Amino acid sequence: MAGLRWGAGGRAPSGAPYGMLPGRLRGGPVEWLLERVPTPRRTPFTIGYLAVVGVTSTFAGIADPELVQRLQEASSSDGHNLLQHPLRALLLSGFWVAGGSWLPYLWGFAFTLAPLERRVGPARAAAVFAAGHVAATLLSQGVVITAVETGRLAPAAMDQLDIGVSYGVLACLGAAAGALPPRARAVALAGVGLMLAQQIATQKDLVTAVGHPAALLTGMALWRWLGRIERRPPGPRLRPARVRAVGSAASPSASSVLSSVLSSVVPPAAAAVRAGRRPSTAR
């Protein structure tokens, strides 16, 4: 672990992460891998979201199918739900997974959302996930609504179930790619592009064809914002500076400074008391 100092005799200090591992396993590839395993402390948003998705997936597998269908239809971000209940549809549609298993999304979260969260923090990672989910949903369903209004699609297209976390995952993947070296970034994005092209060609679904590329591009569009956050220097520590400034000013003649302060403060305060007002302290 970077910055970890070992005690005498090669012993790990008390409280060191993975200190119970055998000495030959500490450091190197094993420690590098363990440092990137999502944990509630390092990646709380990733773990929390996986827990929610795991609960809904388990419920969908054991509950009455008709009840599950009604709940998913109420949570769907299809055209009709977006027009009638936009906030509910945008929020709840991201708490289900398409299909019966959430294990594929476990790897998706581990290799996209978790690395991004370790780099930019849980709040910003959640913002990227939400931005991709909302932007891709609105764009894809906007295309569907427009196609229905112009007669290019049947009205039933506005009732097609639209749930899942793929938009958020792809947005995080696009955002995380911005932190890679240029060659690795190009390879990663080319691989994702080929995967999306194969998906569009085989599934022939308008929502997928529009939503998945839009989510990836949304994450890529946030590179500059995330880069500014990472390069932003810490704010100045004003309080120590003020203490040092006061100390340096008081060191030549503390009594003269104290008398000048009292002479400037006491008369206004006394005048305020005589006038029946409570003196206020400027902060």
Buried (B, 14 or more C-beta within 10 A) or exposed (E): BEEBEEEEEEEBEEEBBBEEBEEEEBBEEBBEEBBBEBBEEBBBBBBEBBEEBBEBBEEBEEEEEEEBEEBBBEBBBBBBBBEEBBEBBBBBBBBBBEEEEBEEBBEBBBBBBBBBBBBBBBEBBBBBBBBBBBBBBBBBBEBBBEBBEEEEBEEEBBBBBBBBBBBBBBBBBBBBBBBBEEEEBEEBBEEBEEEBEEBBEEEEBBBBBBBBBBBBBBBBBBBEBBEEEEEEEEEEEEEEEEEEEEEEEEEEEEEEBEEEEEEEEEEEBEEEEEEEEEEEEEE
